[in-house]
């Protein structure tokens, strides 16, 4: 049986710091990044009316809405992002999107300018 996956991507810019790092650590200082986030929805069946996994436009709006909550802000100020690692960002997006997107199977958050990314498989 085929398994379908659809993916949308959004971008945001945000600042953060790691308060648990020792004094003098570059990670303790406030700094910012440009991020990309991808959300993937998986299904073994297609919607009977539209013959698709889900409405890509609706997924796009949901992902962009979540990213806008973080855009041009301080990540540490959001619940769950007190330690704003890529891993915790993946968990934050998953928690934000999963209630409305039960087929969510993958979240990827990346900092493309420094070639770093994290993938959360659900």
N, C-alpha and C positions, 0 to 999 in steps of 0.2 A: 504494500500500500504506500502511495507517495505521501511525503510529509512536506508541507509548504511552510516557508518562512518569508515574512515581509519585514523590511527594516526602514526606519526613518532616522534622520540625523538632524541635530540642532547644534548651535554654537552659543557660547557665552564666555564672558570675561569676568574674572573675579579675583579677589585678593584673599590671602590666608596666611596663617603662621602656625607653627607647632609649639604651643606653650610648654610642652613637656620636654623639649630639647634643652640641653645644658646652655648656660649663659655663653655667649660668643658664637654659638652655632648659627650658620647662615639660615637654617630652617626655622629658627626662632624668630627671625626678623620678618616683618610683614612684607610680602611680595605678591606679585600677581601673575596670572597665566591666562592665555586664551585656551579654552577647552572645546572639545567636541563630545557630544554624547549621542550614542545610537541605541535605539530600542528595537528589539526583534520580537515579533509575534509568530507563534508556531501553531499550525493546525493540520490535522489529518483530513479534515473535511472543509468544503467550501460552502459559503453562504448560498443557499438555494436560489435566492432572488437575484443576487449579483454575480454569483460564481467567483467569489473572491474570499480570501482569508478574513479580511477586515477592510474597512474604509481607510485607505492610506491618508486621505485628507484629515480625517478625524484623529488618526494617530499623530500626524504632523502637528496638529493644533495642540494636542495633549502634551507632546514632548516639548514643544516650544513654550507652552505655558509653564511647565515645570522648570525649564531652563531660565525663563524670565524671572522666576522667583530668586535665582542666584545671581543673575547678571548684574555686573557693576556693583557688587556688594562684597561684604566680608563673610566668607563661607563659615567661619567659626561662630557666627551669630545664629546659625540655623541648628535646630534640634537634630542631633545625630551627626553633626559635622563639627563638633567641638575639636576633634582631631581630624582635619579635612584631607585625609589621604585619598588617593584614587579609589581604593577599596571602599572607603566609607561613602564616597560620592556615588559609586555604583549601587550600594545598598540604599542610599537616600532616594535615588531615582527609581529603583525597584519598588520601594515602599510607597512612593508617591503615585506610580503608574499602575501597579498590580491590581488595586481594587476595581478599576474600570477596564483593565485589560488582562483578564485571567489567562490568556494565552501567552503572556509575556514570558519569554524563555531565556532572554539574553539582554544584558545591558553592558555597553562598553563606554568608558570614559577615557579620553585621551588628551594629552598635551602635545599636539602635533609639532610645535616648534622645537621641542626637545626630544621628540621621538619616544614618548612614554605613553603607555596605555594599560588599562586593567579591564579584564572581561569577567563579568559575573554570569555564570550559567545557572539558571533557575530550574 
